[in-house]
Amino acid sequence: MKPAPFDYYEPKTLPEALNLLAQFGETAKPLAGGQSLVPMMNMRLARPAQLVDLNGLRELNYLKVENGELRIGAMTRQRVLERSAIVAEGWPLLREATRYVGHVQIRNRGTVGGSLVHAYPSAELPVAMTALEASMVLRNPQGERTVLAGEFFVDAMTTSLKTGELLVEVRVPQVPSRTGWSFQEVSRRHGDFALMGVAGLLTLRSDGTIERVRLVFCGATPHRASKVEQQFMGQRPESALFRDAANLAAADLEPDSDIHASAEYRKEVAKVLARRVLEQAAARALVATQIKITTSRS
Ligand SMILES: Cc1cc2nc3c(=O)[nH]c(=O)nc-3n(C[C@H](O)[C@H](O)[C@H](O)COP(=O)(O)OP(=O)(O)OC[C@H]3O[C@@H](n4cnc5c(N)ncnc54)[C@H](O)[C@@H]3O)c2cc1C
């Protein structure tokens, strides 16, 4: 299928792109990797009158660490995130989650910013960014504002981004030491969108008890199991605790039924995945703790 006619703009700088978007307002759309927008245009589900191509904006293509925080330019390709040594070392949850996004060819073109703004219900990056308590830097010609991931995702395929605003950067806080991570999902085939996905982070105290847990599920918007997260503090990381917490967290979900899976199936999968995520995150936190002890002795 072919898209409806549109005018194409190729700005070379961020201010140029922001001015074009401000000039055209609601009829314009930014184009990033095109892996979601172009199919939607071809199916006539999106009909922008103007397409503002962000691919010439080199200033939005970077990965760096500042004040311990990971800063990701919105036009950074998903594959760059997946392959970055900095990410593997400091934010391994992002690497693990990104590997589930479509196929290599999709990740080569698809951008971090595009995935977050598209906010597809079963997308991996919104869930991982919510677990990591990342924030989004949004800019228009007048200035910029920063929004936490938990407030950025408003509904299925809807964010708090306003007309004329661009997501320019994602900031991911430093992960505390003695933290383990896990991202797990179930899909019909490798590379398909998740039927259910869960991200988790678990931090241990030096005495081996749990300091903090973050547990987030795929849904219309990423669902953070905040109530359940509170119950871990000071507890020993044990299978029975993880099983009960996973059951409780999954009970709060209200997933949709569609042609791929029923809501009941998704809830059942959520329970199993949440337990596995907690167990794997705890095991990794334990390894991180032991490495720390060994290193400090040597
Ligand atoms: C076959 C296939 C399988 C896929 N499987 C998965 C999967 O398993 N998991 C998954 O998460 N995704 C999957 N995707 C989607 C893929 O991850 C896309 O790359 C992503 O959703 C959109 O990123 P993009 O850079 O391609 O954005 P685009 O498609 O260019 O844009 C998406 C939307 O975001 C807006 N936008 C883009 N960048 C910005 C910005 N900086 N500021 C403001 N607005 C912006 C655009 O206007 C558009 O509305 C799949 C895609 C395909 C084709």
The ligand as an ORCA input file, in Angstrom:
! r2SCAN-3c Opt
* xyz 0 1
  C       8.221     -6.122     11.891
  C       8.340     -5.217     13.092
  C       8.469     -5.768     14.346
  C       8.596     -4.942     15.449
  N       8.685     -5.523     16.684
  C       8.794     -4.738     17.784
  C       8.895     -5.293     19.089
  O       8.923     -6.501     19.273
  N       8.977     -4.421     20.132
  C       8.965     -3.063     19.968
  O       9.058     -2.328     20.950
  N       8.878     -2.509     18.754
  C       8.786     -3.308     17.662
  N       8.691     -2.728     16.428
  C       8.642     -1.255     16.341
  C      10.047     -0.659     16.363
  O      10.646     -0.823     17.620
  C      10.037      0.823     16.025
  O      11.353      1.136     15.741
  C       9.575      1.798     17.093
  O       8.320      1.498     17.593
  C       9.478      3.211     16.521
  O      10.746      3.744     16.406
  P      11.152      4.505     15.098
  O      12.449      5.146     15.375
  O      11.096      3.571     13.959
  O      10.039      5.650     15.017
  P       9.076      6.124     13.852
  O       8.357      4.950     13.298
  O       9.799      6.979     12.897
  O       8.091      7.043     14.697
  C       7.169      6.497     15.614
  C       6.324      7.623     16.214
  O       7.106      8.426     17.090
  C       7.169      9.797     16.642
  N       8.545     10.228     16.943
  C       9.678      9.557     16.614
  N      10.745     10.151     17.175
  C      10.282     11.224     17.864
  C      10.896     12.228     18.680
  N      12.229     12.236     18.906
  N      10.109     13.168     19.244
  C       8.769     13.166     19.033
  N       8.131     12.249     18.283
  C       8.875     11.275     17.711
  C       6.803      9.741     15.175
  O       6.239     10.956     14.736
  C       5.785      8.608     15.171
  O       4.533      9.068     15.621
  C       8.594     -3.517     15.303
  C       8.491     -2.966     14.022
  C       8.369     -3.790     12.921
  C       8.277     -3.169     11.549
*
